[in-house]
Amino acid sequence: MVLYEKREMFNSISVKVGILFSKFGLTPNQWTMLSLLPAIAAFYLLFQQQFLVAAAFFIVAGFLDFVDGSVARVTGRVSRFGAYLDTVVDRYIEFLVILGLFFVPAPAVISINYNVWILVYLFGAMMTTYAKAAAREKELVEKEIKGGLLERAERISLLFMAIIAAQFSLQYLSMLIAVLAVATNLTALQRIMIARKSAKK
């Protein structure tokens, strides 16, 4: 399937979802805030090491993140603040999941404590976003920096895979978190280099 066809299919699904969920009467921003609830549940379930159920709630949070944008487009309520709020809540959701994983007693990877890998991953995820935002704030670039080793969609997909893997082996969880820790920080560095090149123009 070509990229155009995929985009058309995605837009069609988005419209159908927007029409369906707009009937509930909630605003797009309310849907955005609602996505925090399954994320909080995912945090608690990770703390309890109920990984498969936690993964299910993580999916629900991600789906509600899709719903808010779909409802906004269908109802004509797309706004800059809505986009801003969506981005901020995305960070909270990811943090809640990472925080839940922090309390899992997973083993070390290459003699580095699991919790250290979690913190390095958290820092890398934060810097990936900040490197993009700071480049715009300091007027180094005209458009948002995109690209790099891991975009948010890939990062969240790997995080989801890590939660599923934890159900079978905490060693798998540790390894995937270590991969995320390295990859997110490399992505941040890539975006810093893009900003540096843009600043020369």
C-alpha positions in Angstrom: 0.0 0.0 0.0 1.5 3.4 -1.0 1.9 6.2 1.5 -1.0 8.2 -0.1 -3.4 5.2 0.4 -2.3 4.8 4.0 -2.9 8.4 4.7 -6.3 8.3 3.1 -7.2 5.2 5.2 -6.0 6.9 8.4 -8.0 10.0 7.6 -11.1 7.9 7.0 -10.7 6.1 10.3 -10.1 9.4 12.1 -13.3 10.9 10.7 -15.3 7.8 11.7 -13.8 7.9 15.2 -14.4 11.6 15.5 -18.1 11.3 14.4 -18.7 8.5 16.9 -17.0 10.0 19.9 -18.3 13.5 19.3 -21.7 12.1 20.2 -20.6 11.8 23.8 -20.6 15.6 24.1 -17.1 16.0 25.5 -14.8 18.6 24.1 -11.5 17.6 22.5 -9.6 19.0 25.5 -11.8 16.9 27.8 -10.9 13.8 25.8 -7.3 14.8 26.2 -7.5 15.1 30.0 -9.5 11.9 30.1 -6.5 10.0 28.6 -4.7 10.6 31.9 -7.0 8.2 33.7 -6.0 4.9 32.0 -2.3 6.2 32.2 -2.7 6.4 36.0 -4.3 2.9 36.0 -1.3 1.7 34.0 1.1 3.2 36.5 -0.6 1.4 39.4 -0.8 -1.9 37.5 2.9 -1.7 36.6 3.7 -1.1 40.3 1.7 -4.3 41.0 3.6 -6.0 38.1 0.4 -6.8 36.2 2.0 -6.2 32.9 -0.5 -7.4 30.4 -3.4 -5.4 32.0 -1.1 -2.4 32.3 -0.3 -2.7 28.6 -4.0 -2.7 27.8 -4.6 0.5 29.8 -1.6 2.0 28.0 -3.3 1.3 24.7 -6.5 2.9 25.9 -4.6 6.0 26.8 -3.1 6.1 23.4 -6.4 5.6 21.7 -8.0 8.5 23.7 -5.0 10.6 22.5 -6.2 9.7 19.0 -9.8 10.5 19.8 -9.2 14.0 21.0 -7.7 15.1 17.6 -10.4 13.2 15.7 -13.2 14.9 17.6 -11.4 18.3 17.2 -11.3 18.0 13.4 -14.8 16.7 13.0 -16.4 19.3 15.2 -14.2 22.2 13.9 -12.6 22.7 17.3 -9.0 22.5 16.3 -7.0 25.1 18.3 -3.5 25.9 19.2 -4.1 25.5 22.9 -5.6 22.1 22.2 -2.5 21.0 20.3 -0.4 22.4 23.1 -2.4 20.6 25.8 -2.3 17.3 23.8 1.5 17.5 23.7 1.8 18.3 27.4 -0.5 15.4 28.4 1.4 13.1 26.2 4.5 13.8 28.3 2.6 13.1 31.5 1.3 9.8 30.1 4.8 8.7 29.1 6.1 9.8 32.5 3.5 7.8 34.4 4.3 4.6 32.6 8.1 5.1 33.1 7.5 5.8 36.8 5.5 2.6 37.1 8.4 0.7 35.5 10.9 2.3 37.8 9.4 0.2 40.7 9.7 -3.1 38.8 12.6 -5.2 40.3 14.2 -5.9 36.9 17.9 -7.1 36.6 20.9 -5.0 35.5 22.1 -4.8 31.9 25.8 -5.0 31.2 26.4 -4.4 35.0 24.4 -1.2 35.0 21.5 -1.0 37.4 18.0 -1.2 35.8 16.9 2.0 37.5 19.8 3.8 36.0 18.7 2.8 32.6 15.2 4.0 33.4 16.5 7.4 34.4 18.7 7.6 31.3 15.7 6.8 29.2 13.6 9.4 30.9 16.3 12.0 30.3 16.6 11.0 26.7 12.9 11.2 26.1 12.8 14.6 27.7 15.8 15.9 25.8 14.4 14.6 22.5 11.3 16.9 23.0 13.3 19.8 24.5 15.9 19.8 21.7 13.0 20.4 19.3 11.2 23.0 21.4 14.4 24.9 22.2 15.4 25.2 18.6 12.1 26.9 17.8 12.3 29.1 21.0 15.8 30.3 20.1 14.7 30.8 16.4 17.3 28.4 15.0 14.7 26.8 12.8 11.5 27.9 11.1 9.8 24.6 11.3 9.7 21.9 14.0 12.7 19.6 13.9 11.6 16.1 13.1 13.3 12.8 12.4 16.1 11.1 14.3 16.5 7.5 15.3 13.2 7.4 17.4 10.2 9.6 16.8 7.6 9.5 19.6 5.5 6.9 17.8 8.4 4.5 17.6 9.5 5.3 21.2 6.0 4.6 22.6 5.8 1.4 20.5 9.1 0.1 22.0 7.9 1.1 25.5 4.7 -0.9 24.9 6.7 -3.9 23.7 8.9 -3.7 26.8 5.8 -3.9 29.0 4.5 -6.9 27.2 8.0 -8.5 27.3 8.1 -8.0 31.1 5.2 -10.5 31.4 7.5 -13.2 30.1 10.9 -12.1 31.5 12.1 -9.1 33.5 15.4 -9.5 31.7 13.7 -8.7 28.4 12.2 -5.6 30.0 15.7 -4.5 31.2 17.2 -5.0 27.7 14.4 -3.1 25.9 14.7 -0.2 28.4 18.4 -0.1 27.9 17.8 0.1 24.1 15.3 2.9 24.7 17.8 4.7 26.9 20.5 4.7 24.2 18.2 5.4 21.3 16.4 8.3 22.9 19.6 10.0 23.8 21.0 9.4 20.3 17.8 11.0 18.9 18.3 14.0 21.1 21.8 14.4 19.8 20.7 14.1 16.2 18.2 16.9 16.7 20.8 19.1 18.4 23.0 18.6 15.3 20.1 19.4 13.0 19.6 22.6 15.0 23.3 23.4 14.8 23.3 23.0 11.0 20.2 25.2 10.7 21.8 27.9 12.8 24.6 28.3 10.2 22.1 29.3 7.5 
